[in-house]
Amino acid sequence: MKKLAIILGMGIVVTMINCSPKKASQPSAAPQMTKAIAQEQYTIAQLASGQALYAAHCGTCHKLYKVETFNDAKWNQILNRMIPKTDVSTTDGTLIRAYVLANAAQN
């Protein structure tokens, strides 16, 4: 009886460990977008789309910060945390990031 209790206890522990939420794995290390990259690789039309998306999506939950408030490094920290919390597509998230970083404060 004691062995059965030990085996059941161990089984429960193993199950709990295997079924517990795992930390999301980080995607492969893509280079982080910078102000210079955003300005060079995105058209004015794409940045305008990013601006509209920023206003439409980011302002629904909190006040919109002026994009000149932070430099690109700080904005990347903010956007890395905030974009996954939204329902925007990967493409729209990239356009938002490009707009914000292209207009961010100088480092």
Secondary structure, DSSP 4 states (H G I P E B T S, - for coil): -HHHHHHHHHHHHHHHHHHSPPPPPPPP-PPPP-HHHHHHHS-HHHHHHHHHHIIIIITTTSPPPPGGGSBHHHHHHHHHHHGGGS---HHHHHHHHHHHHHTSBP-
